[in-house]
Structure formats: structure tokens, C-alpha cells
Amino acid sequence: MAWILLVIAGLFEVVWAYSMKVSEGFSRLGPSILTIVFMIASFSLLSYVMKTLPLGTAYTVWTGIGAVGSFLVGILILGEPASAMRMLAAVLIISGLVLMKLSS
């Protein structure tokens, strides 16, 4: 159950990162509120799963999901470039997450 909640926390991190981007420096009310709500939810779930999972594993997986998820949102929704180097970096992050999960 902790792993499922950790994945959800990571996905919430992607949501708040995206909503922070579209809040235009917190100048738009709706996205600003979404940022805060999903940030609190993400941190709360991360805190909860850290009762069960090791700190290094939980935090690394959480940030990895957030990093790769935000990277994909940037490419797919915001039209950011998908260069070979950026794609390789994402693959390396995912590889690290898989290794972290296997080591737990």
C-alpha cells in the first residue's frame, strides 16, 4: 500500500509543478490554489509513506516520479523540446528508480 501511495504522491507532485507553471508566478488564482492543494497532498502522502519506507528510497522515488512526470508534461503539454540528451537523462532517472525499488 505504501508504494501505491508513494506513486500517487509523485503524481501529485507533477500536478503541482504544472499548475505552478501555469499560475504565471502565482498571478492566476485558480492554478495558484491548485498548486497549494496538490503540494500539501503530495507532501502529506510522502510523509505518511515514510513511516513504512526508508527515507532514501521514498524521497528518491517521489522526486524521480515528479522529475520524469514534469519532464513528460513539459514535452507533451507545454511543447518543450525532446532532445536526445534530455530523453537519455529521463531514461537514466527511471533506471535509478527501478534500481531503488529493487533494492528495498
N, CA, C and O atoms as CSV, one atom per row, in Angstrom:
chain,resi,resn,atom,element,x,y,z
A,1,MET,N,N,0.824,-1.205,0.000
A,1,MET,CA,C,0.000,0.000,0.000
A,1,MET,C,C,0.862,1.260,0.000
A,1,MET,O,O,0.513,2.259,-0.630
A,2,ALA,N,N,1.994,1.207,0.714
A,2,ALA,CA,C,2.873,2.370,0.783
A,2,ALA,C,C,3.385,2.748,-0.601
A,2,ALA,O,O,3.501,3.931,-0.922
A,3,TRP,N,N,3.691,1.743,-1.421
A,3,TRP,CA,C,4.209,2.024,-2.762
A,3,TRP,C,C,3.158,2.689,-3.639
A,3,TRP,O,O,3.477,3.582,-4.423
A,4,ILE,N,N,1.919,2.262,-3.511
A,4,ILE,CA,C,0.834,2.881,-4.285
A,4,ILE,C,C,0.667,4.333,-3.872
A,4,ILE,O,O,0.535,5.214,-4.722
A,5,LEU,N,N,0.672,4.583,-2.574
A,5,LEU,CA,C,0.542,5.957,-2.081
A,5,LEU,C,C,1.731,6.811,-2.489
A,5,LEU,O,O,1.578,8.004,-2.750
A,6,LEU,N,N,2.913,6.211,-2.545
A,6,LEU,CA,C,4.092,6.946,-2.970
A,6,LEU,C,C,3.979,7.354,-4.438
A,6,LEU,O,O,4.351,8.468,-4.804
A,7,VAL,N,N,3.472,6.462,-5.270
A,7,VAL,CA,C,3.267,6.796,-6.682
A,7,VAL,C,C,2.242,7.922,-6.808
A,7,VAL,O,O,2.429,8.847,-7.598
A,8,ILE,N,N,1.174,7.846,-6.041
A,8,ILE,CA,C,0.167,8.916,-6.067
A,8,ILE,C,C,0.787,10.238,-5.621
A,8,ILE,O,O,0.532,11.279,-6.226
A,9,ALA,N,N,1.602,10.199,-4.561
A,9,ALA,CA,C,2.280,11.410,-4.089
A,9,ALA,C,C,3.161,11.990,-5.189
A,9,ALA,O,O,3.210,13.206,-5.371
A,10,GLY,N,N,3.856,11.124,-5.920
A,10,GLY,CA,C,4.694,11.582,-7.026
A,10,GLY,C,C,3.875,12.190,-8.150
A,10,GLY,O,O,4.277,13.191,-8.743
A,11,LEU,N,N,2.735,11.595,-8.445
A,11,LEU,CA,C,1.856,12.145,-9.480
A,11,LEU,C,C,1.282,13.491,-9.049
A,11,LEU,O,O,1.127,14.396,-9.869
A,12,PHE,N,N,0.967,13.619,-7.755
A,12,PHE,CA,C,0.510,14.904,-7.235
A,12,PHE,C,C,1.603,15.956,-7.371
A,12,PHE,O,O,1.316,17.132,-7.593
A,13,GLU,N,N,2.861,15.530,-7.239
A,13,GLU,CA,C,3.971,16.459,-7.425
A,13,GLU,C,C,3.991,16.987,-8.855
A,13,GLU,O,O,4.257,18.167,-9.080
A,14,VAL,N,N,3.714,16.126,-9.806
A,14,VAL,CA,C,3.652,16.550,-11.208
A,14,VAL,C,C,2.535,17.571,-11.397
A,14,VAL,O,O,2.714,18.569,-12.095
A,15,VAL,N,N,1.384,17.320,-10.777
A,15,VAL,CA,C,0.249,18.242,-10.900
A,15,VAL,C,C,0.609,19.604,-10.325
A,15,VAL,O,O,0.334,20.631,-10.946
A,16,TRP,N,N,1.231,19.623,-9.130
A,16,TRP,CA,C,1.522,20.937,-8.559
A,16,TRP,C,C,2.634,21.651,-9.314
A,16,TRP,O,O,2.637,22.880,-9.385
A,17,ALA,N,N,3.562,20.917,-9.868
A,17,ALA,CA,C,4.610,21.568,-10.660
A,17,ALA,C,C,4.006,22.207,-11.918
A,17,ALA,O,O,4.339,23.339,-12.268
A,18,TYR,N,N,3.120,21.472,-12.587
A,18,TYR,CA,C,2.460,22.010,-13.781
A,18,TYR,C,C,1.585,23.209,-13.425
A,18,TYR,O,O,1.628,24.236,-14.102
A,19,SER,N,N,0.793,23.076,-12.364
A,19,SER,CA,C,-0.096,24.185,-12.009
A,19,SER,C,C,0.704,25.404,-11.549
A,19,SER,O,O,0.260,26.539,-11.723
A,20,MET,N,N,1.874,25.175,-10.965
A,20,MET,CA,C,2.724,26.306,-10.603
A,20,MET,C,C,3.210,27.023,-11.868
A,20,MET,O,O,3.261,28.252,-11.906
A,21,LYS,N,N,3.560,26.267,-12.880
A,21,LYS,CA,C,3.998,26.846,-14.147
A,21,LYS,C,C,2.897,27.697,-14.758
A,21,LYS,O,O,3.145,28.830,-15.172
A,22,VAL,N,N,1.675,27.157,-14.817
A,22,VAL,CA,C,0.588,27.899,-15.453
A,22,VAL,C,C,-0.010,28.979,-14.547
A,22,VAL,O,O,-0.849,29.764,-14.990
A,23,SER,N,N,0.415,29.021,-13.284
A,23,SER,CA,C,-0.054,30.088,-12.401
A,23,SER,C,C,0.615,31.423,-12.725
A,23,SER,O,O,0.212,32.475,-12.228
A,24,GLU,N,N,1.650,31.357,-13.574
A,24,GLU,CA,C,2.377,32.561,-14.002
A,24,GLU,C,C,2.864,33.362,-12.799
A,24,GLU,O,O,2.536,34.535,-12.625
A,25,GLY,N,N,3.670,32.672,-11.969
A,25,GLY,CA,C,4.231,33.340,-10.790
A,25,GLY,C,C,3.198,33.629,-9.718
A,25,GLY,O,O,3.280,34.640,-9.021
A,26,PHE,N,N,2.227,32.738,-9.588
A,26,PHE,CA,C,1.131,32.877,-8.632
A,26,PHE,C,C,0.277,34.118,-8.893
A,26,PHE,O,O,-0.313,34.683,-7.972
A,27,SER,N,N,0.221,34.533,-10.153
A,27,SER,CA,C,-0.607,35.691,-10.504
A,27,SER,C,C,-2.000,35.280,-10.986
A,27,SER,O,O,-2.862,36.136,-11.184
A,28,ARG,N,N,-2.225,33.973,-11.175
A,28,ARG,CA,C,-3.536,33.458,-11.567
A,28,ARG,C,C,-4.083,32.631,-10.412
A,28,ARG,O,O,-3.446,31.674,-9.971
A,29,LEU,N,N,-5.258,32.998,-9.923
A,29,LEU,CA,C,-5.811,32.417,-8.698
A,29,LEU,C,C,-6.060,30.914,-8.790
A,29,LEU,O,O,-5.622,30.171,-7.912
A,30,GLY,N,N,-6.744,30.451,-9.822
A,30,GLY,CA,C,-7.091,29.028,-9.931
A,30,GLY,C,C,-5.877,28.113,-9.893
A,30,GLY,O,O,-5.804,27.232,-9.037
A,31,PRO,N,N,-4.924,28.299,-10.797
A,31,PRO,CA,C,-3.736,27.460,-10.764
A,31,PRO,C,C,-2.922,27.616,-9.477
A,31,PRO,O,O,-2.280,26.665,-9.032
A,32,SER,N,N,-2.945,28.796,-8.886
A,32,SER,CA,C,-2.225,29.010,-7.625
A,32,SER,C,C,-2.827,28.168,-6.505
A,32,SER,O,O,-2.105,27.570,-5.706
A,33,ILE,N,N,-4.157,28.128,-6.456
A,33,ILE,CA,C,-4.841,27.314,-5.440
A,33,ILE,C,C,-4.560,25.833,-5.683
A,33,ILE,O,O,-4.286,25.090,-4.741
A,34,LEU,N,N,-4.626,25.399,-6.956
A,34,LEU,CA,C,-4.319,24.002,-7.277
A,34,LEU,C,C,-2.899,23.639,-6.847
A,34,LEU,O,O,-2.664,22.553,-6.317
A,35,THR,N,N,-1.962,24.542,-7.075
A,35,THR,CA,C,-0.579,24.296,-6.672
A,35,THR,C,C,-0.502,24.011,-5.186
A,35,THR,O,O,0.107,23.025,-4.772
A,36,ILE,N,N,-1.104,24.852,-4.393
A,36,ILE,CA,C,-1.032,24.707,-2.933
A,36,ILE,C,C,-1.739,23.438,-2.467
A,36,ILE,O,O,-1.216,22.716,-1.617
A,37,VAL,N,N,-2.914,23.161,-3.011
A,37,VAL,CA,C,-3.678,21.971,-2.612
A,37,VAL,C,C,-2.900,20.693,-2.939
A,37,VAL,O,O,-2.765,19.810,-2.092
A,38,PHE,N,N,-2.391,20.600,-4.165
A,38,PHE,CA,C,-1.673,19.382,-4.560
A,38,PHE,C,C,-0.301,19.288,-3.890
A,38,PHE,O,O,0.207,18.188,-3.674
A,39,MET,N,N,0.294,20.424,-3.565
A,39,MET,CA,C,1.563,20.408,-2.841
A,39,MET,C,C,1.354,19.831,-1.436
A,39,MET,O,O,2.123,18.983,-0.985
A,40,ILE,N,N,0.325,20.293,-0.764
A,40,ILE,CA,C,0.020,19.778,0.580
A,40,ILE,C,C,-0.306,18.284,0.514
A,40,ILE,O,O,0.162,17.505,1.344
A,41,ALA,N,N,-1.106,17.890,-0.470
A,41,ALA,CA,C,-1.467,16.477,-0.603
A,41,ALA,C,C,-0.237,15.618,-0.891
A,41,ALA,O,O,-0.083,14.539,-0.319
A,42,SER,N,N,0.628,16.091,-1.769
A,42,SER,CA,C,1.828,15.344,-2.122
A,42,SER,C,C,2.761,15.176,-0.931
A,42,SER,O,O,3.236,14.074,-0.656
A,43,PHE,N,N,3.019,16.271,-0.227
A,43,PHE,CA,C,3.891,16.204,0.943
A,43,PHE,C,C,3.274,15.356,2.052
A,43,PHE,O,O,3.986,14.639,2.755
A,44,SER,N,N,1.965,15.435,2.210
A,44,SER,CA,C,1.299,14.638,3.247
A,44,SER,C,C,1.421,13.152,2.964
A,44,SER,O,O,1.717,12.365,3.863
A,45,LEU,N,N,1.193,12.764,1.711
A,45,LEU,CA,C,1.335,11.349,1.352
A,45,LEU,C,C,2.782,10.888,1.492
A,45,LEU,O,O,3.039,9.784,1.972
A,46,LEU,N,N,3.726,11.728,1.076
A,46,LEU,CA,C,5.139,11.373,1.234
A,46,LEU,C,C,5.468,11.171,2.703
A,46,LEU,O,O,6.142,10.205,3.062
A,47,SER,N,N,5.006,12.057,3.539
A,47,SER,CA,C,5.246,11.941,4.979
A,47,SER,C,C,4.665,10.649,5.533
A,47,SER,O,O,5.291,9.985,6.358
A,48,TYR,N,N,3.473,10.295,5.081
A,48,TYR,CA,C,2.815,9.081,5.545
A,48,TYR,C,C,3.588,7.829,5.139
A,48,TYR,O,O,3.792,6.934,5.960
A,49,VAL,N,N,4.024,7.758,3.872
A,49,VAL,CA,C,4.721,6.551,3.422
A,49,VAL,C,C,6.112,6.427,4.038
A,49,VAL,O,O,6.673,5.332,4.092
A,50,MET,N,N,6.670,7.544,4.502
A,50,MET,CA,C,7.972,7.481,5.159
A,50,MET,C,C,7.906,6.787,6.522
A,50,MET,O,O,8.938,6.470,7.112
A,51,LYS,N,N,6.697,6.557,7.013
A,51,LYS,CA,C,6.554,5.765,8.241
A,51,LYS,C,C,6.911,4.306,7.961
A,51,LYS,O,O,7.321,3.576,8.863
A,52,THR,N,N,6.753,3.888,6.706
A,52,THR,CA,C,6.981,2.496,6.305
A,52,THR,C,C,8.250,2.321,5.484
A,52,THR,O,O,9.049,1.424,5.752
A,53,LEU,N,N,8.435,3.171,4.490
A,53,LEU,CA,C,9.572,3.033,3.575
A,53,LEU,C,C,10.782,3.821,4.084
A,53,LEU,O,O,10.623,4.825,4.779
A,54,PRO,N,N,11.983,3.367,3.739
A,54,PRO,CA,C,13.178,4.115,4.134
A,54,PRO,C,C,13.186,5.515,3.506
A,54,PRO,O,O,12.686,5.712,2.398
A,55,LEU,N,N,13.753,6.467,4.220
A,55,LEU,CA,C,13.821,7.859,3.763
A,55,LEU,C,C,14.418,7.964,2.365
A,55,LEU,O,O,13.819,8.572,1.478
A,56,GLY,N,N,15.586,7.378,2.164
A,56,GLY,CA,C,16.276,7.494,0.879
A,56,GLY,C,C,15.464,6.934,-0.266
A,56,GLY,O,O,15.426,7.518,-1.349
A,57,THR,N,N,14.821,5.818,-0.039
A,57,THR,CA,C,14.007,5.190,-1.081
A,57,THR,C,C,12.773,6.036,-1.379
A,57,THR,O,O,12.499,6.349,-2.537
A,58,ALA,N,N,12.035,6.403,-0.343
A,58,ALA,CA,C,10.794,7.159,-0.532
A,58,ALA,C,C,11.061,8.496,-1.211
A,58,ALA,O,O,10.384,8.852,-2.176
A,59,TYR,N,N,12.034,9.229,-0.714
A,59,TYR,CA,C,12.298,10.551,-1.269
A,59,TYR,C,C,12.826,10.467,-2.699
A,59,TYR,O,O,12.442,11.263,-3.555
A,60,THR,N,N,13.703,9.505,-2.953
A,60,THR,CA,C,14.255,9.356,-4.299
A,60,THR,C,C,13.173,8.997,-5.312
A,60,THR,O,O,13.133,9.569,-6.402
A,61,VAL,N,N,12.311,8.072,-4.969
A,61,VAL,CA,C,11.233,7.670,-5.875
A,61,VAL,C,C,10.260,8.829,-6.080
A,61,VAL,O,O,9.828,9.086,-7.204
A,62,TRP,N,N,9.918,9.518,-5.015
A,62,TRP,CA,C,8.991,10.659,-5.097
A,62,TRP,C,C,9.535,11.741,-6.025
A,62,TRP,O,O,8.826,12.217,-6.911
A,63,THR,N,N,10.787,12.127,-5.823
A,63,THR,CA,C,11.369,13.169,-6.673
A,63,THR,C,C,11.562,12.671,-8.102
A,63,THR,O,O,11.428,13.442,-9.053
A,64,GLY,N,N,11.874,11.391,-8.255
A,64,GLY,CA,C,12.040,10.837,-9.602
A,64,GLY,C,C,10.755,10.850,-10.391
A,64,GLY,O,O,10.742,11.223,-11.564
A,65,ILE,N,N,9.666,10.442,-9.750
A,65,ILE,CA,C,8.353,10.478,-10.413
A,65,ILE,C,C,8.020,11.917,-10.783
A,65,ILE,O,O,7.553,12.194,-11.887
A,66,GLY,N,N,8.265,12.825,-9.852
A,66,GLY,CA,C,7.998,14.234,-10.121
A,66,GLY,C,C,8.845,14.777,-11.255
A,66,GLY,O,O,8.347,15.519,-12.103
A,67,ALA,N,N,10.125,14.414,-11.278
A,67,ALA,CA,C,11.030,14.920,-12.316
A,67,ALA,C,C,10.663,14.379,-13.688
A,67,ALA,O,O,10.527,15.142,-14.644
A,68,VAL,N,N,10.503,13.076,-13.786
A,68,VAL,CA,C,10.180,12.479,-15.089
A,68,VAL,C,C,8.767,12.866,-15.523
A,68,VAL,O,O,8.536,13.158,-16.696
A,69,GLY,N,N,7.835,12.869,-14.593
A,69,GLY,CA,C,6.466,13.268,-14.927
A,69,GLY,C,C,6.393,14.703,-15.404
A,69,GLY,O,O,5.699,15.000,-16.376
A,70,SER,N,N,7.103,15.598,-14.730
A,70,SER,CA,C,7.118,17.004,-15.142
A,70,SER,C,C,7.809,17.174,-16.492
A,70,SER,O,O,7.409,18.002,-17.310
A,71,PHE,N,N,8.844,16.383,-16.706
A,71,PHE,CA,C,9.541,16.384,-17.992
A,71,PHE,C,C,8.576,15.997,-19.113
A,71,PHE,O,O,8.544,16.642,-20.161
A,72,LEU,N,N,7.790,14.940,-18.888
A,72,LEU,CA,C,6.824,14.489,-19.898
A,72,LEU,C,C,5.706,15.506,-20.119
A,72,LEU,O,O,5.293,15.742,-21.254
A,73,VAL,N,N,5.221,16.101,-19.044
A,73,VAL,CA,C,4.190,17.138,-19.175
A,73,VAL,C,C,4.738,18.316,-19.976
A,73,VAL,O,O,4.046,18.885,-20.820
A,74,GLY,N,N,5.986,18.670,-19.698
A,74,GLY,CA,C,6.606,19.761,-20.438
A,74,GLY,C,C,6.649,19.483,-21.931
A,74,GLY,O,O,6.383,20.369,-22.743
A,75,ILE,N,N,6.984,18.257,-22.287
A,75,ILE,CA,C,7.059,17.894,-23.711
A,75,ILE,C,C,5.666,17.765,-24.322
A,75,ILE,O,O,5.380,18.352,-25.366
A,76,LEU,N,N,4.802,16.992,-23.661
A,76,LEU,CA,C,3.506,16.656,-24.251
A,76,LEU,C,C,2.479,17.779,-24.193
A,76,LEU,O,O,1.647,17.897,-25.092
A,77,ILE,N,N,2.522,18.600,-23.157
A,77,ILE,CA,C,1.502,19.632,-22.987
A,77,ILE,C,C,2.039,21.032,-23.283
A,77,ILE,O,O,1.353,21.851,-23.895
A,78,LEU,N,N,3.266,21.298,-22.847
A,78,LEU,CA,C,3.811,22.654,-22.983
A,78,LEU,C,C,4.687,22.835,-24.226
A,78,LEU,O,O,5.159,23.939,-24.499
A,79,GLY,N,N,4.903,21.757,-24.975
A,79,GLY,CA,C,5.661,21.863,-26.207
A,79,GLY,C,C,7.152,22.094,-26.022
A,79,GLY,O,O,7.804,22.667,-26.895
A,80,GLU,N,N,7.697,21.654,-24.896
A,80,GLU,CA,C,9.128,21.803,-24.659
A,80,GLU,C,C,9.905,20.810,-25.529
A,80,GLU,O,O,9.354,19.789,-25.940
A,81,PRO,N,N,11.177,21.100,-25.813
A,81,PRO,CA,C,11.947,20.217,-26.699
A,81,PRO,C,C,12.222,18.847,-26.074
A,81,PRO,O,O,12.385,18.714,-24.861
A,82,ALA,N,N,12.268,17.839,-26.940
A,82,ALA,CA,C,12.566,16.463,-26.521
A,82,ALA,C,C,13.859,16.017,-27.180
A,82,ALA,O,O,13.862,15.111,-28.012
A,83,SER,N,N,14.957,16.660,-26.802
A,83,SER,CA,C,16.247,16.324,-27.414
A,83,SER,C,C,16.714,14.947,-26.939
A,83,SER,O,O,16.239,14.422,-25.932
A,84,ALA,N,N,17.644,14.387,-27.681
A,84,ALA,CA,C,18.178,13.067,-27.334
A,84,ALA,C,C,18.813,13.081,-25.946
A,84,ALA,O,O,18.649,12.124,-25.189
A,85,MET,N,N,19.526,14.133,-25.602
A,85,MET,CA,C,20.175,14.222,-24.297
A,85,MET,C,C,19.149,14.268,-23.168
A,85,MET,O,O,19.339,13.633,-22.131
A,86,ARG,N,N,18.077,15.006,-23.360
A,86,ARG,CA,C,17.015,15.076,-22.337
A,86,ARG,C,C,16.322,13.729,-22.190
A,86,ARG,O,O,15.989,13.315,-21.080
A,87,MET,N,N,16.105,13.048,-23.306
A,87,MET,CA,C,15.480,11.726,-23.249
A,87,MET,C,C,16.379,10.734,-22.524
A,87,MET,O,O,15.901,9.938,-21.716
A,88,LEU,N,N,17.674,10.777,-22.805
A,88,LEU,CA,C,18.625,9.910,-22.115
A,88,LEU,C,C,18.616,10.184,-20.616
A,88,LEU,O,O,18.645,9.253,-19.811
A,89,ALA,N,N,18.575,11.443,-20.245
A,89,ALA,CA,C,18.534,11.802,-18.825
A,89,ALA,C,C,17.296,11.209,-18.151
A,89,ALA,O,O,17.382,10.703,-17.032
A,90,ALA,N,N,16.149,11.270,-18.825
A,90,ALA,CA,C,14.913,10.703,-18.271
A,90,ALA,C,C,15.032,9.190,-18.122
A,90,ALA,O,O,14.593,8.628,-17.118
A,91,VAL,N,N,15.620,8.532,-19.108
A,91,VAL,CA,C,15.819,7.081,-19.033
A,91,VAL,C,C,16.727,6.732,-17.852
A,91,VAL,O,O,16.477,5.754,-17.147
A,92,LEU,N,N,17.762,7.513,-17.637
A,92,LEU,CA,C,18.666,7.261,-16.507
A,92,LEU,C,C,17.955,7.451,-15.168
A,92,LEU,O,O,18.187,6.690,-14.229
A,93,ILE,N,N,17.093,8.457,-15.078
A,93,ILE,CA,C,16.323,8.663,-13.851
A,93,ILE,C,C,15.413,7.469,-13.601
A,93,ILE,O,O,15.347,6.960,-12.482
A,94,ILE,N,N,14.712,7.019,-14.636
A,94,ILE,CA,C,13.816,5.866,-14.495
A,94,ILE,C,C,14.609,4.619,-14.103
A,94,ILE,O,O,14.153,3.829,-13.276
A,95,SER,N,N,15.776,4.443,-14.685
A,95,SER,CA,C,16.635,3.295,-14.327
A,95,SER,C,C,17.002,3.347,-12.849
A,95,SER,O,O,16.988,2.326,-12.161
A,96,GLY,N,N,17.324,4.524,-12.375
A,96,GLY,CA,C,17.649,4.685,-10.951
A,96,GLY,C,C,16.458,4.370,-10.062
A,96,GLY,O,O,16.622,3.775,-8.997
A,97,LEU,N,N,15.263,4.762,-10.484
A,97,LEU,CA,C,14.061,4.462,-9.698
A,97,LEU,C,C,13.817,2.962,-9.629
A,97,LEU,O,O,13.472,2.433,-8.572
A,98,VAL,N,N,13.993,2.283,-10.744
A,98,VAL,CA,C,13.802,0.829,-10.761
A,98,VAL,C,C,14.822,0.164,-9.828
A,98,VAL,O,O,14.470,-0.725,-9.051
A,99,LEU,N,N,16.065,0.591,-9.906
A,99,LEU,CA,C,17.094,0.022,-9.025
A,99,LEU,C,C,16.781,0.316,-7.561
A,99,LEU,O,O,16.990,-0.546,-6.708
A,100,MET,N,N,16.288,1.502,-7.253
A,100,MET,CA,C,15.936,1.855,-5.877
A,100,MET,C,C,14.810,0.957,-5.375
A,100,MET,O,O,14.850,0.489,-4.238
A,101,LYS,N,N,13.807,0.713,-6.216
A,101,LYS,CA,C,12.696,-0.158,-5.841
A,101,LYS,C,C,13.193,-1.587,-5.622
A,101,LYS,O,O,12.791,-2.243,-4.661
A,102,LEU,N,N,14.048,-2.061,-6.491
A,102,LEU,CA,C,14.562,-3.435,-6.361
A,102,LEU,C,C,15.430,-3.607,-5.122
A,102,LEU,O,O,15.543,-4.711,-4.589
A,103,SER,N,N,16.037,-2.529,-4.665
A,103,SER,CA,C,16.921,-2.631,-3.508
A,103,SER,C,C,16.160,-2.595,-2.184
A,103,SER,O,O,16.738,-2.860,-1.129
A,104,SER,N,N,14.873,-2.269,-2.234
A,104,SER,CA,C,14.089,-2.155,-0.983
A,104,SER,C,C,13.502,-3.498,-0.580
A,104,SER,O,O,12.818,-3.591,0.440
